[in-house]
Amino acid sequence: MGIRVRSLEEYREQINLPKPHMVSDFIRKSTKLFELYKDRRGVLLGAMAKETEALLEEKEILIEEHSSRAAEYVTRLLMMSVDFRRGLSCLRMLMPGNLKPGH
């Protein structure tokens, strides 16, 4: 099941595509991510490729597997902060092995 390529214009912000570029051109050039085909009336439709769907499923599984660890890091970050605002530099301290910049 696909969606009309013309109606994908409303998702421009979600894929972060600047205005002069057309969404349909983006989809045509991204052949590994999307499949294009025409229906019986000749309307151009686009759908995610099987590989893309597999990658999205894998992403969801990884997020689910690591959500408790991510919550732990966020909790540590908030505990280090008084007003719940902290710079990005403190994230390095939370990471395993305390990575140093440039490594």
N, C-alpha and C positions, 0 to 999 in steps of 0.2 A: 504494500500500500504506500503510495507516494503522496506528495503534496505539490500543488501547482507552484512552479518556480516563480511565477510572478507574485504570488502571495507571500513569498519568503522575504519580501522587502521589509515587512514589519519586524523581522528579527535582526535587522542591521546592527542595532546597538549591542545585542547579545553576542554577536560574532566579532564586534569591534571593527567594522568595515567602514572606512571613511566615505564621505558622501559622494565624491566623484566616481567611485567604483560601483559597479552594479553587482548585486548579489548573484544574479544569474551567471555572470562571468566568473565570479569566485567559485561557484559550484561546478561550472564546466572545467575549470582549471584544477579542481581538487578531485581528480578521478579516483584516487585511492580512498577518499572519504565518502563520496556520494556516487550513486548510480542515476543516470538520466535515461528516461524513456518517454515515449509518447503513447497516449491512450488512443482509443478508437477514433476520437474526434480530432486527433492531431495536437492535443494540448500537451505541452512539455511538463513532465512530472519529475520530481527528484525524490530520492529516498536514500537513507544511509546504507552504505555498503555493509555486507556481513561482517567484514573485519572491523569496521567502526563500531558496530553493535557489540561485537565481542570485547573490544577495548573498553567500551563504556561499562559493560558488565564486570570486567576485571577491575575497573576503577572503583565501582561500588563495593565489590568484595574487599578490596584493599582498605577502603575507608572504614568499612565495618570492622575489619580485623584490627585496625590501629586506632580506633576512636577512643578507647580507654587511655591509651598512651598519650594521645593528643590532649585529652582532657586533663591528664596529669601535668603536662607542660603548661597548659593555660592556667591551671590552678597555681602552679609555682610562680608563674609570671605575675599573676594578680596578687599573690601574697607578698611579692617583693615591692609592690607599689602601694602607696598610701592612698592616692586619689584615683586609682585604677587607670593611670596614664603612665606609660613607660616607653622609653625609646627603643628602637630596633636593636641598638647595640647590646642590650641586655639579653636578647634572644640567644646570642652566642654562648652565654653562661649556662643556659638551660640545656643545650645540646649535649648528647653523650660525647665524652672526650674533650669537651670545651675547645672546640675548633678555634684556631687563631686566624685572624684575617690574612688572606693571601694564600691559605693552604687548602 
